[in-house]
Amino acid sequence: MLPRIILEDFNVAKDLTMNAEADRVKLTIRDSLYKNLYNRDYKLKSIYFLGCPIASAIACALAMATGKTVTIQRTDVHPDDSTIDTEYQIVQG
């Protein structure tokens, strides 16, 4: 349901893939509304400290849906093809 909301209702990305495996969730966002934040031409540094707004919003949604703490383990940015890969950890206990 979450990918449909991001893609169709909010229209903030062209493609979004989520895979859940036990306590890990992998997210791939392609061609997001925020892709220019990662463009090397703009030389923005804060985005690498603060992270992707979509990935952060999805972490919040996962935490609310599971009732557990969710941490962002890593984010890989591929500015050449406008892809952001994020891996979440759902903290058990």
TIVO-686235 format. One record per residue (C-alpha): residue number from 0; residue in three letters; y, z, x. Coordinates in nm, 2 decimals. Layout:
BEGIN
@n=NUM	res=ALA	yy=Y	zz=Z	xx=X $
...
END
This chain:
BEGIN
@n=0	res=MET	yy=0.00	zz=0.00	xx=0.00 $
@n=1	res=LEU	yy=0.24	zz=0.08	xx=0.28 $
@n=2	res=PRO	yy=0.24	zz=-0.26	xx=0.44 $
@n=3	res=ARG	yy=0.31	zz=-0.42	xx=0.10 $
@n=4	res=ILE	yy=0.61	zz=-0.19	xx=0.06 $
@n=5	res=ILE	yy=0.75	zz=-0.27	xx=0.40 $
@n=6	res=LEU	yy=0.69	zz=-0.65	xx=0.37 $
@n=7	res=GLU	yy=0.76	zz=-0.72	xx=0.01 $
@n=8	res=ASP	yy=0.97	zz=-0.45	xx=-0.14 $
@n=9	res=PHE	yy=1.20	zz=-0.37	xx=0.16 $
@n=10	res=ASN	yy=1.15	zz=-0.70	xx=0.34 $
@n=11	res=VAL	yy=1.21	zz=-0.55	xx=0.68 $
@n=12	res=ALA	yy=0.94	zz=-0.74	xx=0.87 $
@n=13	res=LYS	yy=0.75	zz=-1.07	xx=0.85 $
@n=14	res=ASP	yy=0.41	zz=-0.92	xx=0.92 $
@n=15	res=LEU	yy=0.27	zz=-0.56	xx=0.95 $
@n=16	res=THR	yy=-0.09	zz=-0.46	xx=1.03 $
@n=17	res=MET	yy=-0.22	zz=-0.10	xx=1.01 $
@n=18	res=ASN	yy=-0.56	zz=0.01	xx=1.12 $
@n=19	res=ALA	yy=-0.68	zz=0.37	xx=1.07 $
@n=20	res=GLU	yy=-0.96	zz=0.51	xx=1.28 $
@n=21	res=ALA	yy=-1.04	zz=0.88	xx=1.22 $
@n=22	res=ASP	yy=-0.73	zz=1.06	xx=1.34 $
@n=23	res=ARG	yy=-0.56	zz=0.75	xx=1.49 $
@n=24	res=VAL	yy=-0.35	zz=0.49	xx=1.33 $
@n=25	res=LYS	yy=-0.25	zz=0.16	xx=1.50 $
@n=26	res=LEU	yy=0.05	zz=-0.03	xx=1.38 $
@n=27	res=THR	yy=0.16	zz=-0.38	xx=1.47 $
@n=28	res=ILE	yy=0.50	zz=-0.51	xx=1.34 $
@n=29	res=ARG	yy=0.60	zz=-0.87	xx=1.39 $
@n=30	res=ASP	yy=0.94	zz=-1.01	xx=1.35 $
@n=31	res=SER	yy=1.11	zz=-0.70	xx=1.21 $
@n=32	res=LEU	yy=1.46	zz=-0.67	xx=1.09 $
@n=33	res=TYR	yy=1.53	zz=-0.46	xx=1.40 $
@n=34	res=LYS	yy=1.39	zz=-0.70	xx=1.66 $
@n=35	res=ASN	yy=1.74	zz=-0.76	xx=1.81 $
@n=36	res=LEU	yy=1.75	zz=-0.39	xx=1.91 $
@n=37	res=TYR	yy=1.49	zz=-0.48	xx=2.17 $
@n=38	res=ASN	yy=1.65	zz=-0.80	xx=2.29 $
@n=39	res=ARG	yy=1.70	zz=-0.79	xx=2.66 $
@n=40	res=ASP	yy=2.03	zz=-0.98	xx=2.63 $
@n=41	res=TYR	yy=2.19	zz=-0.68	xx=2.46 $
@n=42	res=LYS	yy=2.08	zz=-0.44	xx=2.72 $
@n=43	res=LEU	yy=2.04	zz=-0.15	xx=2.48 $
@n=44	res=LYS	yy=1.88	zz=0.16	xx=2.63 $
@n=45	res=SER	yy=1.89	zz=0.40	xx=2.34 $
@n=46	res=ILE	yy=1.62	zz=0.21	xx=2.14 $
@n=47	res=TYR	yy=1.37	zz=0.29	xx=2.41 $
@n=48	res=PHE	yy=1.45	zz=0.67	xx=2.38 $
@n=49	res=LEU	yy=1.48	zz=0.68	xx=2.00 $
@n=50	res=GLY	yy=1.20	zz=0.43	xx=1.91 $
@n=51	res=CYS	yy=1.17	zz=0.18	xx=1.63 $
@n=52	res=PRO	yy=1.32	zz=0.28	xx=1.29 $
@n=53	res=ILE	yy=1.03	zz=0.13	xx=1.10 $
@n=54	res=ALA	yy=0.76	zz=0.30	xx=1.32 $
@n=55	res=SER	yy=0.94	zz=0.63	xx=1.27 $
@n=56	res=ALA	yy=0.96	zz=0.59	xx=0.90 $
@n=57	res=ILE	yy=0.59	zz=0.51	xx=0.89 $
@n=58	res=ALA	yy=0.51	zz=0.82	xx=1.09 $
@n=59	res=CYS	yy=0.70	zz=1.02	xx=0.82 $
@n=60	res=ALA	yy=0.51	zz=0.85	xx=0.54 $
@n=61	res=LEU	yy=0.18	zz=0.92	xx=0.72 $
@n=62	res=ALA	yy=0.27	zz=1.28	xx=0.75 $
@n=63	res=MET	yy=0.36	zz=1.31	xx=0.39 $
@n=64	res=ALA	yy=0.05	zz=1.13	xx=0.27 $
@n=65	res=THR	yy=-0.19	zz=1.33	xx=0.49 $
@n=66	res=GLY	yy=-0.01	zz=1.66	xx=0.48 $
@n=67	res=LYS	yy=-0.06	zz=1.69	xx=0.85 $
@n=68	res=THR	yy=0.16	zz=1.65	xx=1.16 $
@n=69	res=VAL	yy=0.18	zz=1.30	xx=1.29 $
@n=70	res=THR	yy=0.29	zz=1.21	xx=1.65 $
@n=71	res=ILE	yy=0.38	zz=0.88	xx=1.80 $
@n=72	res=GLN	yy=0.15	zz=0.85	xx=2.10 $
@n=73	res=ARG	yy=0.29	zz=0.52	xx=2.24 $
@n=74	res=THR	yy=0.50	zz=0.22	xx=2.15 $
@n=75	res=ASP	yy=0.48	zz=-0.11	xx=2.33 $
@n=76	res=VAL	yy=0.75	zz=-0.36	xx=2.28 $
@n=77	res=HIS	yy=0.69	zz=-0.73	xx=2.33 $
@n=78	res=PRO	yy=1.04	zz=-0.88	xx=2.29 $
@n=79	res=ASP	yy=0.93	zz=-1.23	xx=2.37 $
@n=80	res=ASP	yy=0.72	zz=-1.26	xx=2.05 $
@n=81	res=SER	yy=0.91	zz=-1.00	xx=1.85 $
@n=82	res=THR	yy=0.61	zz=-0.76	xx=1.83 $
@n=83	res=ILE	yy=0.60	zz=-0.38	xx=1.83 $
@n=84	res=ASP	yy=0.27	zz=-0.20	xx=1.87 $
@n=85	res=THR	yy=0.27	zz=0.17	xx=1.79 $
@n=86	res=GLU	yy=-0.02	zz=0.42	xx=1.80 $
@n=87	res=TYR	yy=-0.01	zz=0.74	xx=1.59 $
@n=88	res=GLN	yy=-0.21	zz=1.06	xx=1.63 $
@n=89	res=ILE	yy=-0.28	zz=1.27	xx=1.31 $
@n=90	res=VAL	yy=-0.30	zz=1.63	xx=1.44 $
@n=91	res=GLN	yy=-0.60	zz=1.81	xx=1.29 $
@n=92	res=GLY	yy=-0.58	zz=2.18	xx=1.22 $
END
